Amino acid sequence: MPSSVEKQILEELRMLRERVERLEALLEERLIGVEEPEPDEVEAIKEYTNAKKKGKVSFIKLEDLKI
């Protein structure tokens, strides 16, 4: 039968494991968005930046949209 000290150590190890697993999950969530864009996305970004430089892109407020 484990002593009280061993039980306490086991409980602390379980708490540490839980915290590490939470940290790991947070890191995975943060890193999901750090992927390289697909070739078609790169092309769309280039088209957008070129249109923006030429003044062909204009922004309107959502409130001004007439649906």
RODO-2510 file (C-alpha; in nm, 4 decimals, decimal comma):
residues 67
     n   res          X          Y          Z
     1     m     0,0000     0,0000     0,0000
     2     p     0,1478     0,3371    -0,0992
     3     s     0,2398     0,5752     0,1756
     4     s     0,0844     0,9199     0,2068
     5     v     0,3996     1,0792     0,0619
     6     e     0,3809     0,8538    -0,2426
     7     k     0,0112     0,9348    -0,2857
     8     q     0,0887     1,3056    -0,2686
     9     i     0,3665     1,2721    -0,5262
    10     l     0,1371     1,0739    -0,7548
    11     e    -0,1340     1,3401    -0,7256
    12     e     0,1149     1,6175    -0,8041
    13     l     0,2412     1,4257    -1,1068
    14     r    -0,1160     1,3884    -1,2324
    15     m    -0,1745     1,7624    -1,1914
    16     l     0,1479     1,8387    -1,3790
    17     r     0,0495     1,6040    -1,6613
    18     e    -0,2892     1,7768    -1,6905
    19     r    -0,1259     2,1201    -1,7073
    20     v     0,1256     2,0058    -1,9693
    21     e    -0,1556     1,8586    -2,1782
    22     r    -0,3452     2,1901    -2,1588
    23     l    -0,0343     2,3820    -2,2649
    24     e     0,0200     2,1401    -2,5511
    25     a    -0,3384     2,1893    -2,6685
    26     l    -0,3007     2,5678    -2,6557
    27     l     0,0191     2,5538    -2,8575
    28     e    -0,1426     2,3339    -3,1198
    29     e    -0,4345     2,5768    -3,1501
    30     r    -0,1973     2,8700    -3,1955
    31     l     0,0166     2,6907    -3,4526
    32     i    -0,2684     2,5731    -3,6737
    33     g    -0,2845     2,9119    -3,8466
    34     v     0,0888     2,9076    -3,9229
    35     e     0,0723     2,7158    -4,2489
    36     e     0,2108     2,8171    -4,5846
    37     p    -0,0581     2,9377    -4,8270
    38     e    -0,1608     2,7198    -5,1198
    39     p    -0,0475     2,8273    -5,4704
    40     d    -0,3972     2,9502    -5,5607
    41     e    -0,4078     3,1548    -5,2394
    42     v    -0,0713     3,3126    -5,3247
    43     e    -0,2069     3,4074    -5,6679
    44     a    -0,5247     3,5565    -5,5168
    45     i    -0,3168     3,7633    -5,2748
    46     k    -0,1018     3,8931    -5,5625
    47     e    -0,4122     3,9867    -5,7611
    48     y    -0,5571     4,1682    -5,4626
    49     t    -0,2386     4,3645    -5,3879
    50     n    -0,2036     4,4629    -5,7543
    51     a    -0,5661     4,5785    -5,7706
    52     k    -0,5164     4,7699    -5,4462
    53     k    -0,2065     4,9462    -5,5827
    54     k    -0,3987     5,0441    -5,8976
    55     g    -0,6866     5,1819    -5,6915
    56     k    -0,9348     4,9264    -5,8187
    57     v    -1,0240     4,8122    -5,4696
    58     s    -1,2529     5,0202    -5,2562
    59     f    -1,3968     4,9479    -4,9183
    60     i    -1,7514     5,0181    -4,8127
    61     k    -1,9096     4,9932    -4,4726
    62     l    -2,1381     4,7002    -4,4072
    63     e    -2,4067     4,9455    -4,3054
    64     d    -2,3936     5,0986    -4,6536
    65     l    -2,4595     4,7691    -4,8303
    66     k    -2,8004     4,7397    -4,9861
    67     i    -2,9126     4,3792    -4,9916
***
